[in-house]
Amino acid sequence: MHAKGKPQKRSPLKLKPLRNAGESVQSELNDLIDRELIYVVIAPIFLATFAAYEWYRAATSAPPQPWPLTVAAASATVFAVYRFLTLQSRAAALRLGRDGEKAVAQYLEAHRQPEWRIFNDIPADGFNVDHVIVAPQGVFVLETKTRSKPASGEAKVVYDGKGVLVDGHSPDRDPIAQARAIRDHVRDLLSETTGRRVAPRGVVVFPEWWVDQPPRSGPRPDIWVLNEKALPAFIEHEPIVLKPEDIALLADALRYRITRE
């Protein structure tokens, strides 16, 4: 049952993304750490604390004092419930973001051109670059934004060339500014690694959302905002700027960055 007045949401992804190699092992490892090892640590600490308290009572002949423990237990319970609800919401957002990045990566892989080189989840200092495509048309740096859709009614992203509205609302964090930041990071990374001047295109991808584009009569924005299905056509209509040897050089630089982390 949904809270009264709270709008219902649904995932924008029609199908779950395909599984990656080793995902079952990773899931088992996560379960081992999160569900098993935590109890191995908590149980001895919990029992040792009460054993120490009982030894204290035995040594001092102290009478039972239930109220301090009751207050501590009640406070811990309230905090635990609050943290559980907070972490549950955070986990749901992380799962949605993870599935969106996987879905975009798999769509690009299924529709890639032979000359393309695609890299996913490139680590950086305190953040990651979701996807980078190196193609004859240039380097494209993708920031994936997976947003829940309303349960009913029209759902679209409106882009005016400067900012976006998602279902009529401004996002908490400006995706255009984020796309520029990761674009510039990849530009600097490639320039420092290869000694070449590179001008990547920043792209914000909203999986499975309809995106209204800026009017063609205005200046061309430096950041694209698209859904994943429109991206291949956008790339293919760009002029050719990289030769095969350029693509190989830039791809090697990105591969080196990923494998050294």
C-alpha positions, 0 to 999 in steps of 0.5 A: 500500500502506498502512502496517501498523497505520495505519487506512485512511480515505476521503473523506466526500464521495460526489461531487466538488463542481461546479466554480466559474466561473474554476476552470480559469483558477485551476488554470492560474495555480496551476500556472504559479506552482508548477511553472513560475516556481519553476524559473525562479528556482531554476535560475539560483540553482543554477547561479550558486552552482556557478559562483561555487564554480568561480571560487573554485577557479580563483582560489585553485587550491583542490583538489577538496573533495567531502565538504562538498558531499556532506554538504550535498547529503545534508542537503538531500535528507533535509530535502527528503524530510521537507518533501515528505511533510509538505507532501503531507499538508497539501495532502491535508487542504487539498484535502479541506477545500476540497472540503467547503466547496464541497460544502456551498455547492453543497448550500445553493445547490440547497436555498435558500429564495427569501428566503435570502442565502448568502455563502461564504468571508468573509475576516477577520483571520487566518481566514475564515468558511466560510458565512453564511446570512441568512434570515427565521429569522435569521443562521446562521454555518457552520464546515465540518469535512470529516473523512475516514471510516474505510474500513469500519464505522460513522462518526458524530459524537456531540454532547452539547451541549458537545463532539463526538466524531468517530468516537469521538475528540475533534478536535485543535481544538474545533469548538464553540469555533471556531463560537462565535468566528466567530459572535461575529465575524460578530455584531460585524461586523454590529453595527458595520456596521449599528448593529443588535443581531444574534444569529447562530446558530453551526453546525458542519457535518460534510459527509456524516457522521451526527450524533447530536444531544443529548437533547431533554430537556436545555437547548438548545445554543447551537451546532448540529452537523449535516450539510449535509442537515439544515441547511435543515430546522433553519432552517425550524423556527426562528421568523421574526425578520427582515423582508425589509428586515432581510435586505437590510440585513444582506446588504448589510453582508456583501457590503460586507465581502467586496468591500472585502477 
